[in-house]
Amino acid sequence: MNAADSCRKNGWTVGTVIQGDEGLGPEQIVITAIGQRSILAKETNDTTGVTESEWDLSFRDWEKVSE
């Protein structure tokens, strides 16, 4: 399942904050756009600041934090 389909399945929309942990501590992202197959999201990172990029949600389990 692609990232856009995952968002639709879970009811996540633009502005939804989700969190996932790949084993290095939790990361939170804010969904900024949902396309046909992919999504854009902003991540706040202590090193790089806020970055927006395409995300693949398949590498960790994500859960909704807020809208």
C-alpha positions as CSV (number, residue, x, y, z in Angstrom):
1,M,0.0,0.0,0.0
2,N,1.4,3.4,-0.9
3,A,1.6,6.4,1.5
4,A,-1.4,8.2,0.1
5,D,-3.6,5.0,0.4
6,S,-2.4,4.6,4.0
7,C,-3.5,8.1,4.9
8,R,-6.9,7.6,3.3
9,K,-7.3,4.2,5.0
10,N,-6.5,5.7,8.4
11,G,-8.5,8.9,7.9
12,W,-5.4,11.1,8.1
13,T,-5.7,14.4,6.2
14,V,-3.6,17.5,5.6
15,G,-2.6,18.9,9.0
16,T,-2.7,15.5,10.8
17,V,0.4,14.9,13.0
18,I,1.6,11.3,13.0
19,Q,4.4,9.6,15.0
20,G,6.5,6.6,14.2
21,D,9.6,5.0,15.7
22,E,12.2,3.2,13.5
23,G,14.2,2.2,16.6
24,L,16.1,5.5,17.1
25,G,13.3,7.3,19.0
26,P,10.0,8.6,17.8
27,E,9.7,11.1,14.9
28,Q,6.6,13.3,14.4
29,I,5.6,14.6,11.0
30,V,2.7,16.9,9.9
31,I,1.0,15.8,6.7
32,T,1.1,18.8,4.2
33,A,-0.2,17.2,1.0
34,I,-1.8,13.9,-0.1
35,G,-1.5,13.0,-3.8
36,Q,-2.6,9.9,-5.7
37,R,0.3,7.8,-4.5
38,S,2.6,9.8,-2.2
39,I,2.4,12.4,0.5
40,L,4.4,15.5,1.6
41,A,5.0,16.1,5.2
42,K,7.0,18.4,7.5
43,E,9.4,17.0,10.1
44,T,10.9,19.0,12.9
45,N,14.5,17.9,13.4
46,D,16.9,19.3,16.0
47,T,19.7,19.3,13.4
48,T,18.1,20.5,10.2
49,G,15.1,22.5,11.5
50,V,11.8,22.1,9.7
51,T,12.0,20.2,6.4
52,E,9.3,19.3,4.0
53,S,9.7,16.2,1.8
54,E,8.0,13.2,0.3
55,W,7.5,10.4,2.9
56,D,7.2,6.7,2.5
57,L,5.2,5.4,5.5
58,S,6.0,1.7,5.1
59,F,9.2,1.5,7.2
60,R,7.6,2.0,10.6
61,D,4.3,1.8,12.4
62,W,2.6,5.3,12.4
63,E,0.0,6.5,14.8
64,K,-2.1,9.7,14.9
65,V,-0.9,12.2,17.5
66,S,-3.3,15.2,16.7
67,E,-5.0,17.2,14.0
